[in-house]
Amino acid sequence: MAERTPLVFKIDRRHLLAATAAATAAVAVPVAEFTDAVRAAAAQCPEIPVRNLCGANAKRLLEIAKRNEIRRKAGLPLLQVTRELRRMKLRDDADEFARFKTAHSNAVWEQVLAPRRNTEGNPHWRPNW
């Protein structure tokens, strides 16, 4: 009887971890359903291919479509949808960060100062800049 060679698996650990993380994330993501708002937004913006859109992007597309309709009636050049989507996303992200900063800035500042205050032995220490 012939000798069996042992099976040797060459698995790159990084690829294994990445694949596992991707598989876990893919299972955890809910299936996106088209809503009426998404269908209406996609119908009014033919330059954007129909995709699964989140509610925020559907809302943005509807706003762009409304603004483009006003511009079309006024004889103005139409807005570029991709540029406007990017601008709106950046604005929304900046607004979200401003809300986060307002809510959490004092706690973060206290956490950053804590190690120095412990070193100084003064719980009220502040930098003098």
C-alpha positions in Angstrom: 0.0 0.0 0.0 1.3 3.4 -1.0 2.2 5.9 1.7 -0.2 8.8 2.1 1.3 12.2 2.1 0.0 14.5 4.9 -2.2 17.3 3.8 -0.4 20.6 4.2 -2.5 23.8 4.2 -0.8 27.0 3.3 -3.1 29.6 4.7 -2.1 33.2 5.0 -3.4 34.3 8.4 -4.2 37.8 7.2 -6.3 36.5 4.4 -8.1 34.1 6.7 -8.9 36.9 9.2 -10.0 39.2 6.4 -12.3 36.6 4.9 -13.8 35.7 8.3 -14.4 39.4 9.0 -16.0 39.9 5.6 -18.2 36.8 6.0 -19.3 37.9 9.4 -20.1 41.4 8.2 -22.0 40.1 5.2 -24.2 38.0 7.4 -24.8 40.9 9.8 -25.9 43.4 7.2 -29.6 43.5 6.6 -31.0 43.2 3.1 -31.8 46.6 1.7 -35.3 47.0 0.4 -36.4 49.6 -2.2 -38.8 52.1 -0.7 -41.1 54.3 -2.6 -38.8 57.3 -1.9 -35.9 55.4 -3.4 -37.9 54.4 -6.5 -39.0 58.0 -7.0 -35.5 59.4 -6.5 -34.1 56.9 -9.0 -36.8 57.6 -11.5 -36.1 61.4 -11.3 -32.3 61.0 -11.7 -31.7 58.9 -14.8 -28.0 59.7 -14.8 -27.6 57.7 -11.6 -27.8 53.9 -12.1 -30.5 52.2 -10.0 -28.9 50.7 -7.0 -29.8 49.8 -3.5 -29.8 53.2 -1.9 -30.1 54.1 1.8 -32.8 56.5 2.9 -30.3 59.4 3.2 -29.1 59.1 -0.4 -32.7 58.7 -1.6 -33.6 61.9 0.2 -30.6 63.7 -1.3 -31.4 62.5 -4.8 -35.0 63.8 -4.4 -33.6 67.2 -3.2 -31.2 67.3 -6.2 -34.0 66.4 -8.6 -36.2 69.2 -7.2 -33.4 71.7 -7.4 -32.6 70.7 -11.0 -36.3 71.1 -11.9 -36.3 74.6 -10.6 -33.0 75.3 -12.4 -34.4 73.8 -15.7 -37.5 76.1 -15.5 -35.2 79.1 -14.8 -33.0 78.2 -17.8 -30.0 77.7 -15.6 -27.4 74.9 -16.0 -28.3 71.7 -14.1 -26.4 70.5 -11.1 -24.1 67.5 -11.4 -25.7 64.8 -9.4 -22.4 63.2 -8.2 -20.9 66.5 -7.2 -24.0 67.5 -5.3 -24.2 64.1 -3.6 -20.6 64.4 -2.4 -21.2 68.0 -1.2 -24.4 67.0 0.7 -22.6 64.0 2.3 -19.7 66.2 3.4 -22.1 68.7 4.9 -24.1 66.0 6.7 -20.9 64.5 8.1 -19.7 67.9 9.3 -23.1 68.6 10.9 -23.0 65.1 12.6 -19.4 65.8 13.9 -20.4 69.2 15.2 -23.3 67.6 17.1 -20.9 64.9 18.5 -18.4 67.5 19.4 -21.0 69.6 21.2 -22.2 66.6 23.2 -18.8 65.0 24.1 -16.0 67.6 23.9 -15.9 68.2 27.7 -15.7 64.5 28.5 -13.0 63.9 25.9 -11.0 66.9 27.2 -11.2 65.6 30.7 -10.1 62.1 29.6 -7.1 63.6 27.7 -6.1 65.7 30.8 -6.5 62.9 33.3 -3.0 61.3 32.9 -1.2 64.7 33.3 -3.4 65.6 36.3 -2.5 62.3 37.9 1.2 63.0 37.3 0.9 66.5 38.7 -1.2 65.4 41.6 -3.6 68.2 40.9 -7.1 67.2 39.8 -7.8 70.7 38.5 -4.6 71.1 36.4 -5.1 72.9 33.1 -2.5 73.7 30.4 -1.6 77.4 30.3 -1.8 78.0 26.6 
